[in-house]
Amino acid sequence: MAAWFNAVTWGVFAALAAGNFAVLLYATDTRAGRWLRPRVLRALHRISGRSDLDWLDWQPVTVVALVAFAAVSAYGIVSGQYGCHPPGVSDPIGVLNSGKALWAGTNPFTVPDCGGHLEVPYGLAAVLIDAIGSLGGLPGIYVVWGLIAFSLLPLTWFLGGDDRRQVLLFVGTSALVVPLISSQIDGATNAIVPVTVLLSLYLAQRRELLASAVGGFLSTARFPNLFPILGATGSNRRYRYLAFGVALSVFAGLTALSYLAWKGDFLGPVLLNQIGRRSFSLNLYGVFLLANALPASVPLEVVEAALTVALVLAVFFLAKSPVGAAAIVLTGFALLTPFLSFNILVYLVPVALVGVRARWWLWSVAFVGSLNYDLAYNVWFLDDGVAWPSAVMDGVLTALLVCLFVELWRGELRSNARRGPLET
């Protein structure tokens, strides 16, 4: 079974990586792109009688993604793959029990799981979603989180502008979306971060303060989500400071209410333990963690927090595009966090909206991150005890994130220069 599962995993990864590459090549104005486009259009004409992409819409792509998610989830539930397998715990069962605990009025942040206990590192918004899903048992959990996670596709469509078809195809074929969300519940629950960012950006086109309030509320699910929301409010032309205050106040108010309701049961698993988490990391921290050379320490956490705050403030005052602002903060967070798991790379999906150059870097991040997590870390390190391939890929992924970070800032600064000194 393990060999069959690995074969399917690598087959899907190879197909998506190649398809994602072809989508980017099609959109890029290079010799290869100019060679590929007419051939793709001729193939489309032979298949459908159309020689353009105007037929493409978000509904069929989303349906295909949801069908794939449903198939994988149904197999996992029916086969018992999501059940208890000692000596570990089951994350899906932990999420289900968290939702049940909220209905029962007990602590939803530390729940029984497979004979032990599981700390649930998700805040109020996520626990409320768990509670709704738990009404349908384990299938209900997968239904509610699948619908939320794959709202990424229509959101990228509605925010994509004239480039929406190519953005939708890129996101739909990215290794950071369908396979990641489908393969484990952590992928689906972590998708709440880019969904919150994209939903806030969409709402901000109509109701800026409502967008900030929604962003502040949904950010309680995963507290790093607040940073891109705050950074993006700086591009608000009318209510930038008020929008910043609304997002921060809603988040702080709900966090305070959660603390009053659950005290340390909430504070530890959701905030403090996540700030100091040092399990593994796919960025440069991972090199030191693999060598046991990076102990948890308060000074390091203070530096990380200071750099994160500085980044949010810099983006707030300097970035003028809301999409660019959110993308910069999300990429900066990926560089600064000492716990960059493969699931957390889904945070970077909004980068796809910035432009083709940014999407090339995002493709590279997805490719190296997938190889690192699925092969170098899970096989060569955990199974064979060989750490150096993962350490090398940690360094490569960090370099790619730095290049993406610089590219995003360059795009914002070029955009500001074009606006001129009298424009806002």
N, C-alpha and C positions, 0 to 999 in steps of 0.2 A: 504493500500500500504506500509506503514511504517513497519508494522508487517511482511508482505511478504518479503520486502527487507532485514530486519534484519535476518529473518530465512535463506534466501539464503546466506547472508554474513557469518553468523556463521556456516552454513553447509560447505561452501567452506573453511573457515578457519580451521575447524576441520579436513576435509579431507586432506588438504595440510599439516597441522602440523603432522598428523599421517603418511602421505606418506613421508614427509621429514625426519621424525624420522626413518622410515624403511630404507630409502636410507642410512642414516648414520650408522645404525646398521649393514647393509649388508657390509659396507666398514670397519667396526671396528673389529680388531682382539681380540674379547672377546668371552666368552662362548656363549653369546646370538648371536653374529655375526656368529660364527661358526655353531650354530644351524640353523640360518636363511638361510645362503647361499645355502646349498644343496637343501632346500625346494623351494627356489625361482628358482633355476636352473632346478629342475624337473618340476615345473609349466611352465617355459618357453619352455621346451622341449615338453610338452603336447600340448601347444598352437601353437608353430611355428616349432617344429621339431629341434630347436636349443637348446643347453644347455649352452649357454654363452651369453654375451652382445655384441659380435662383430658386430651384425647387427645394433646396435644403432648408429645413426648419428645425427648431429645437425639440418639437414633440417626438418625432421618430427616434432621434438620438437618445432622448431621455427614456423612452419606452424600452429601447434595446438595453440601456444601462440598467434599468430597473429589472428587466427580465433576467439579465446575468446575475444581478444581486440576489434576486429571489431564488434562482436555481442553486446558487452556491449556499445560500442561507438554509434553504429547505434540505439540501443534502446534509449540511452540518447538523441540523436539528434531528432529522430522521435517523441518521447514522450514529448519533450519540457523540459525534466529534466535539460538540459544544458542551458535553456533559462533564462530569467529574472524572479526572484521570490522575490519581495520586502519583507522585507526591505534590503535584501542583494544584492550582485553583483554576476555576473557570471564570474568565472575565464576563461572558454573557450572563452566567448565573448570578454573578455579583451585581451586575447592572440591574437585572430583574429584581433581586432582593432589595436593592436600594430603593427602587420604586415602590415595592410592597411596604418597606419600612416607613416611607413617608405617609402612606395611607393609614398605617397602623399607629402613627404618632411616635415612632421610635427613631433612634439615630440612623439616618440614611447614609452616613459617611463611613461607617465601619459596620459591615454586615457579615452574617454567616455565609460561608462558601465552601462547599465540599469538605465539611468536617473541621474547617478552620475559620479564619476571619480574613476579609479583604477590605483594605482601605480604598474608598472610592474618591479619587482626586478631582471630582467635578462638583462645581458649586450649584447654587440654587436653581438656575435656569435648566441645567442638565438634569437635576434630580426631579424637577417638575415634568420634564419630558419622559424620564424613566417611569414616573408614576402613571402617566397616561398610557405608555406602552405596556406596563405591567398588567393592565386590565385584560390584555389578550395573551398573557403568559409570555413564554419565550418568543413565539412568532410575533406577538404584539410589539415586543422590544425591537425586533428587526424591522418590522413595518414602519414604526414611527421614526427610527433613526435612518432607515433607508430613504424615506421620503425627504427628510431634512437634508441628508448628505447630497442626494442627487438633485436637489434644488439648485446646486451649483451650476448645472447645465442651462436651465432657463435664465438664471441670473446673469451668467456670462453672455448669453445671447442678447438680453435687453440692455446690457451695458456696453456691448461690443461696437456699437455704431456701424459705420460703413464696413468695418472689418469683421462683423459678427459671425459670418459663416466660417471663415478661417479660424477665428478664435474658438468657436464651438467645436470644430473638428479637432483642433489641437488639444483642447481640454478633454474632449471625449475619448481621445486615443492616448492620453498621457498615462504613464505608469503610476502617476500620483493620484489617479482618480478611481476608475472602475475597479481594477484589481485590488488596490489598497483598501478601498471602502468595503469591497465584497469579501476579502479574505479574512478579516477579523473585526470584531466589534470596536476595537480601539481606533481603527481607521474611520469607521462611520462616526463615532462620537467626536473624534478630533476634527472632522469636517465642519463642525459647528463654528470653528474659527473663521475660515474663509467665507462660509455662508453668512455669518454676521457682518463681516466686512462688506461683502457685495450687497447684501440687503440694505445696509446703512447707506452705501453709496447710491443705490437705486432710489431710496426714499428721499435722500438729500436733494435730488433733482426737483422735488416737489415741496417737501416739508422738512426744512433743515433741522428744526428742533425736535420734531418727531423722530427723525433719523438718529439723532444723538441719544434720545431717550431709549429707543429700541436697541441701539448699539450698547448703551450702558447696561441695560437689563440682560441681554444675551451674553454680554461679556462676563457675567457672573458664572457662566458655565465653565469657562477656562480663563482665568484672570489675565494671562498675557494678551488676550484678545482686546483688552481695553487700550493697549498702546497704539495700534494702528487707528482705532476709532478716534482717539484724542489727537493724534498727529494729523488725520485727515480733516478735522474741524478747522484747521488753520487756513484751508482753502475756501472756507465759507465767506462769501463776500459781505453778507449783511450782519451775521450773528456769530462771528468766529469765536469771540470770548464767551458769549452766552451759550453757544453750542458746546464748547469745551466744558463749561461749568455744568450744563445739564447732563452730559454723559458721565462726568466724574461724580456728580451728586447722586444720580440714579444708582451707579455701581456702588458707591460708598454706602448709600442708604440701605440697599439690599444686603450688602455684606455685613453691615452693622446689625440688621435684623436677624440675619443668619447666625451671627455670633451670640446675640441675645437668646436665640432659641436653642442653640446647641452647644454654646461655649467652646471648650477645647475639642469636643468631638468634631466640630466644624473647622476650627482654626488650624489644627495640626494637619489632617489629611489634605485639605484643599489649598492651604496657603503655605504654611511653614515647611512642611515636608517636601513640597514641590520646589520651593526656592533652593533648598539644600540638596536636592536629589542628585545622586552621582552614580546611577546604575551603569550607563554606558552612553556614548555620544558619537554621532557620525561626523562631528566637526573636529576642530583641532583639540578640543578637550579630550576626545576619545584617545588620542595618542598617549596622553598622560594617564588616563584612566586604565588603559590596557597594561601600562607599565606600573600601575599602583603608585604613581608619583604625584597624584593630585588629591590630597586629603580634603575633606570638607572643612571649610573655615569661614568664620564670620567676616574677616577682612576681604576675602575674595568675593563673597556675596555682596558686600557693601560697594565694592568697585563695579561689579556687574550691574547693580541697581543704579549707581550714579551714571554709568555709561548709557544705560537704557533711558533714564530720564533726560540726559543731555541729547540723545538721539531724537526723542519725541519732541523736545523743545525746538531743536534745530529744524526738524521737518515742519513743525507748526508755523514757524516764522519764515522759512525759506521756500518750502515747496508750495506751488500754486495749483497743481493738479491734484484733485482728491485721490484719484487712482494711483498716481505716482507717489503721493505721500504715504498711502497705506502700503504700497509695495516696498518702499524704502524701509519702513519700520519693520515689516514682516521679515525682510531679508536681514536687517540688522539684528533682530531677535534671534534668527537662526544662527548667526555668527556668535552671539553673546551667550546663549543658553548653554549650560553644562550638561543638558539632557536633550540632545537633538536625536530623537528616535526617528525611525523611518516614517512612522505615522505622522509625526509633527511636520514632515516635509509637505504634507497636504496644505499647510498654512500658506504656502507660496503660490497657490493657484491664482490669486488676483494679479500676480505679475504678468500673466498671459495677456491681460488687457492693455499693457503698456505699449507694446509694439513687437515687431518681428525680431529685432535684435535682442530684446529681453527674453523672448520666447526661445531663442537659440540657447541662451545661457540656462534657462529653466529646463530645457530638454537635457542638457549636459548634467545638471544637478540630479534630475530624475534618473538618468542612466547610471551615473556613478553611485548614487545613493542606493539604487536597487541592487547593483552588483555587490556593494559593500554589505548591505544588510542580509540579503538572501544567500550569498556565497561566502564572502570573506569573514563575516562575523558569525553567522549562524552555523556554517559548516566548518570552515577551516579553523576558526577560533574555538567555538563552543564544543564541536565534536572532536577536532584533531589537536586542539591546544596550540595552534600556530597563530600568533598574534600579529606578525609584521604586515601581512597583506591588508588587514583591516586598518592598521595604523597608517599605511601608505595612502589608502583610499580616503581616510579621514583628512589627511593633508590635502589631497587632490580636491575633495569636496569643499574644503574651506577655501582653497584658492578660487574655485568656481564661484562660490558665494561672494567672495571679495570682488571678483570681476563683475558679477551681477550688480552688487551694491554700487560700484563705481559707475557702471553703465546707467543705472537708474538716476543717480545724482547728476551725471552729465546731462541726461535728458531733461531733468528739471531745470538745471541752470541754463541750458540752451533755450528752453522755453521761456524762462524769465527774461533773458536778454532780448528775445524777439518781441516781448510785450512792450518794452520801452520803459523809461523811468516814470512816466506819468500814468501808466495803466496800473490797475489793481486786479 
